[in-house]
């Protein structure tokens, strides 16, 4: 597996200072990769080689709420989307980026692509569908509420961060092992992630706690080519939650469910997911 180098960099945009890892040639097209919870930039190393082979410079920041990036709010989805737009502008030098987002990074990607199509060449959303589709399908598939139990729990004050941090963040390792196919595979960079979470709490819970104030706006129409990828065995987001999301994309839209993958599908099937992203990007993101 190709790894990011050890050097960490920083960039300051309107929303604050963000730390990031990068790989690839300066001046190459940029693939901006945004992680989710509980994660950090090395989450994208399983597909890093595919993106580099396709000629991209891959930039993966710690998103808002995760040190060493800005750890203060607001954390609502619109702010996460603005962060993505500002980072895209900073790294693409006036051009556009391929935006690859997983989990909360996908939420940021949906908002960024809708708000600033002049900055986003194409969007690849992993695991989390368009926010309007999710809310609409939640009424049609209420069983999703059982999968989303943790969202309400994370909105409680002080208790979630204490329980998550117990026994050196053992709950994070259990969460990851339960979300992979086959279940039980250890997180390859657990020690580094635990240190990130230890330094950042309660920042990583900020987006969940901002949800009541950050509902999807009336108009969240995406006008850039979009690829949605999901795992058929995702314990957090049922595949039904993506039904009908193409109606919110007024551009090329493609989607694929990888039946033998969970929430972290780019870890479960890195070769297949990386190849699918690259094939889409070569067609639509140049």
C-alpha positions in Angstrom: 0.0 0.0 0.0 1.3 3.5 -0.9 1.6 5.7 2.1 1.6 9.5 2.6 5.0 10.9 3.5 5.6 11.8 7.1 5.7 15.6 6.5 2.7 17.5 7.6 1.8 20.9 6.1 -0.6 23.7 7.0 -2.7 26.1 4.9 -4.7 29.0 6.2 -8.0 29.9 4.6 -10.9 32.1 5.7 -12.3 29.4 8.0 -9.1 28.8 9.8 -5.8 26.9 9.6 -5.9 23.3 8.3 -3.1 20.7 8.6 -2.8 18.2 5.7 -0.9 15.4 4.2 -0.1 15.3 0.5 1.5 13.1 -2.2 2.1 13.6 -5.8 3.5 16.3 -8.1 2.9 19.9 -7.5 1.1 21.4 -10.4 -0.8 18.2 -11.1 -4.6 18.1 -10.9 -5.7 17.9 -7.2 -7.8 15.2 -5.6 -9.0 16.7 -2.3 -9.8 13.9 0.1 -12.0 14.6 3.2 -12.3 12.0 5.9 -15.2 11.5 8.3 -15.7 10.1 11.9 -13.8 8.6 13.6 -11.0 9.0 11.1 -8.1 11.1 9.8 -6.2 11.7 6.5 -4.5 8.3 6.4 -7.9 6.8 5.8 -7.3 7.4 2.1 -4.0 5.5 1.9 -5.7 2.3 0.6 -6.7 4.2 -2.6 -3.8 6.6 -2.6 -1.8 4.6 -5.2 -4.8 4.6 -7.6 -5.1 8.3 -7.5 -1.4 8.9 -7.9 -1.2 6.5 -10.8 -4.0 8.6 -12.5 -1.9 11.7 -12.3 -3.4 13.4 -9.3 -1.7 15.3 -6.5 -3.6 14.0 -3.4 -4.3 16.4 -0.6 -5.9 15.0 2.6 -6.5 17.5 5.4 -7.7 16.9 9.0 -11.2 18.3 8.8 -12.6 20.9 11.1 -12.8 19.5 14.7 -9.7 17.3 14.3 -6.4 18.6 15.6 -4.0 19.8 14.3 -6.5 21.6 12.1 -8.9 24.2 13.4 -10.9 22.7 16.2 -13.5 25.4 16.8 -17.0 25.6 15.3 -19.4 26.2 13.8 -19.6 22.6 12.7 -22.8 22.6 10.7 -22.8 20.9 7.3 -22.8 24.3 5.5 -19.7 25.3 7.3 -18.0 22.0 6.5 -18.9 22.6 2.8 -17.4 26.1 2.9 -14.2 24.6 4.4 -14.1 22.2 1.4 -14.6 25.1 -1.1 -11.9 27.3 0.6 -9.5 24.4 0.6 -10.2 23.6 -3.0 -9.5 27.2 -4.0 -6.3 27.2 -2.0 -4.9 24.0 -3.5 -6.2 24.3 -7.1 -4.8 27.8 -7.6 -7.9 29.1 -9.3 -8.8 25.8 -10.9 -11.0 22.9 -9.8 -10.4 19.8 -7.7 -11.7 16.2 -7.7 -13.4 16.1 -4.3 -13.5 12.7 -2.7 -15.3 12.6 0.6 -16.1 9.8 3.1 -18.8 10.0 5.8 -18.7 13.6 7.1 -16.3 14.4 4.2 -19.0 13.2 1.8 -21.5 15.6 3.5 -19.0 18.4 3.1 -18.6 17.4 -0.5 -22.4 17.5 -1.3 -22.6 21.0 0.1 -19.4 22.2 -1.6 -20.4 20.8 -5.0 -23.8 22.5 -4.7 -22.5 25.8 -3.6 -19.3 26.2 -5.7 -19.4 24.2 -9.0 -16.6 26.6 -10.2 -14.3 25.0 -7.7 -15.3 21.3 -8.0 -14.6 19.4 -11.2 -16.4 16.3 -9.9 -17.6 14.8 -6.7 -17.1 11.3 -5.3 -19.2 10.7 -2.2 -18.5 7.5 -0.2 -21.0 6.0 2.2 -23.3 9.0 2.8 -25.8 9.9 0.1 -27.2 13.4 -0.7 -28.7 14.9 2.4 -32.1 15.5 0.9 -32.3 11.9 -0.2 -31.3 10.7 3.2 -34.0 12.8 5.0 -36.6 11.9 2.4 -35.8 8.2 2.7 -35.7 8.3 6.5 -39.5 8.7 6.4 -39.9 5.8 4.0 -37.4 3.5 5.8 -37.7 4.3 9.5 -35.6 1.3 10.4 -32.6 3.6 9.6 -33.3 5.2 12.9 -31.9 2.0 14.6 -28.7 2.3 12.5 -28.4 6.0 13.4 -28.8 5.6 17.2 -25.3 7.0 17.7 -26.2 10.3 16.1 -28.6 11.1 19.0 -26.2 9.7 21.5 -23.4 12.0 20.3 -25.6 15.0 20.7 -25.8 14.5 24.5 -23.5 16.8 26.5 -20.1 15.5 28.0 -21.1 11.8 28.3 -20.3 10.6 24.7 -16.7 12.0 24.8 -16.1 10.4 28.2 -17.3 7.0 27.0 -15.5 7.1 23.7 -12.2 8.0 25.5 -12.6 5.1 28.0 -9.9 2.4 27.9 -7.8 4.4 25.4 -10.6 4.8 22.9 -11.4 1.1 22.7 -14.9 1.9 21.4 -13.3 3.4 18.3 -11.5 0.2 17.5 -14.7 -1.8 18.1 -16.7 0.5 15.9 -14.2 0.1 13.0 -14.0 -3.7 13.4 -17.8 -3.9 13.3 -18.0 -1.7 10.1 -15.7 -3.8 7.9 -16.2 -6.8 5.7 -15.3 -9.3 6.9 -15.8 -7.9 10.4 -13.0 -7.8 12.9 -10.2 -6.4 10.8 -8.0 -4.1 12.9 -7.6 -0.5 12.0 -4.1 -0.1 10.5 -3.3 3.3 12.0 -5.3 3.0 15.3 -2.5 4.5 17.5 -2.3 7.6 15.4 -6.0 8.0 15.2 -6.4 7.6 19.0 -3.8 10.3 19.6 -5.8 12.6 17.1 -9.0 12.0 19.0 -7.4 12.4 22.4 -6.2 15.9 21.4 -9.4 16.8 19.6 -12.3 15.9 21.7 -15.1 17.1 21.7 -14.3 18.6 18.3 -15.1 15.3 16.3 -18.6 15.3 17.9 -19.2 18.9 16.8 -20.9 18.0 13.4 -23.4 15.7 15.2 -24.2 18.3 17.7 -24.7 20.9 15.0 -27.3 18.8 13.1 -30.4 20.4 14.6 -29.1 23.8 13.4 -27.7 22.4 10.1 -30.6 20.8 8.3 -30.3 20.5 4.5 -31.4 23.8 2.9 -34.2 23.9 0.4 -31.9 24.1 -2.6 -28.9 21.8 -2.5 -28.7 21.0 -6.2 -25.4 19.6 -7.4 -24.4 20.6 -10.9 -21.1 18.8 -11.3 -20.5 15.1 -12.3 -21.1 13.0 -9.3 -20.2 9.4 -8.3 -21.8 7.8 -5.2 -20.2 4.6 -3.8 -21.6 2.6 -0.9 -21.0 -0.7 0.9 -23.8 -3.2 0.8 -23.1 -4.2 4.4 -22.7 -0.7 5.9 -24.1 -0.9 9.5 -24.4 2.9 9.7 -26.2 3.8 6.4 -28.6 1.5 4.7 -28.4 1.3 0.9 -32.1 2.4 0.7 -31.1 5.8 2.0 -29.7 6.7 -1.4 -32.8 5.9 -3.3 -33.8 8.7 -5.7 -30.8 10.9 -5.0 -30.1 11.3 -8.8 -33.0 13.9 -8.8 -30.7 16.3 -6.8 -27.9 16.1 -9.4 -28.3 18.1 -12.5 -25.2 16.6 -14.2 -23.8 13.2 -14.9 -24.6 10.9 -12.0 -23.3 7.4 -11.4 -23.6 5.1 -8.4 -22.5 1.7 -7.3 -23.0 -0.5 -4.3 -20.2 -2.9 -3.4 -21.9 -5.8 -1.8 -18.9 -7.1 0.0 -18.0 -3.9 1.7 -19.1 -2.0 4.8 -19.0 1.6 5.9 -15.2 1.9 5.2 -15.6 0.5 1.7 -12.3 2.1 0.5 -10.6 -0.1 3.2 -12.6 -3.2 2.5 -12.1 -3.2 -1.3 -9.3 -0.7 -2.0 -8.5 -2.0 -5.5 -12.1 -2.0 -6.7 -13.0 1.3 -5.2 -9.8 3.0 -6.3 -10.3 1.7 -9.9 -13.9 2.9 -9.9 -13.0 6.4 -8.8 -10.2 6.7 -11.3 -12.4 5.4 -14.2 -15.0 8.0 -13.3 -12.5 10.8 -12.9 -10.8 10.1 -16.2 -14.1 10.5 -17.9 -15.6 13.5 -16.1 -13.1 15.4 -14.0 -10.6 16.6 -16.5 
